[in-house]
Every structure is written in structure tokens, then in C-alpha cells.
Amino acid sequence: MFAVAEILLIFLVLLLYLIPVAIFMIVLYYIVKNAVKKGILEAENEKIKTPPSKEDENDDD
């Protein structure tokens, strides 16, 4: 009986802590997205440098 109560308590703690954190992160995402759109923040867009493929090397001729 106590094991069920402990499991329910763990789920309650997860709900009380993780759901507000998730909501905060979602709200913060949209705040930052809106600030970038308005030009208040500047977003860096760096492309991932990948080595050229073998097909690209054969296109020289």
C-alpha cells in the first residue's frame, strides 16, 4: 500500500514541478521568437560545416 502512495507522490511532484517549467519554457520561446522578429534580439544563423560529398568532387569535369 505504501509503494502505491510513494509512486503517486512521485507523480504529484513531477506534475507540480515539471509542468510549470515546461509552460515557462514554451512562453519564453515565444517571447524570444517575437523579440528576434522585432529586431530586439539578433539571432546567429551558423550553418554546420560538412565536408563535400564525393558527388560534388566528381562534378568538376
N, C-alpha and C positions, 0 to 999 in steps of 0.2 A: 504493500500500500504506500509505503514511504517513497519507493522508487518512482511510482507514478506521480506523486506530488513533486518530487525533485525534477522530473522531466517537465512537468507543467510549469514549474518555477523557472526553469531554464528558458523555455519558450516565451514566458512572460517577459523575462529580462531581455531576450533578443528582440521582442516586439517593442519594448519600451525604449531601447537604445538604438537599434539599427534602423527602424522605420523613420524616426526623426532625422537621423544622419542622412539617409537616402533622400528624404524630401529636401533637406538643406542642400545637398549636392546638386539635385535637379534644379532648384531655384538659383543656385549660384551659377550653374551652367548657362541658364538663360540670361542672367544679369551680365555675365562676361560676354556672351554672344552679342547681346544688344550693345554693349559698350564698344565692342570691336566694329560693329556695323556703323555706329555713330562716329567712329574715329577717336573715341576717348582712349581706347587701348589699341596698341598695334600688335598684330599677330605676325609672327615669323613663320614663313612657309618654306621650310628647307626640304628639298627633295632628297630622298635616300639615294646615295650614290651606289649604283650597281655596275658591276663590270660588264662590258659589252658582250653580247652573246656571240656565238660562233657564226650565226647567220649574218650578223652585222659585219663581221670581219670579211666574209666572202662577198659582200656587196661592192667591194672596191673596184672590181673589173667590169 
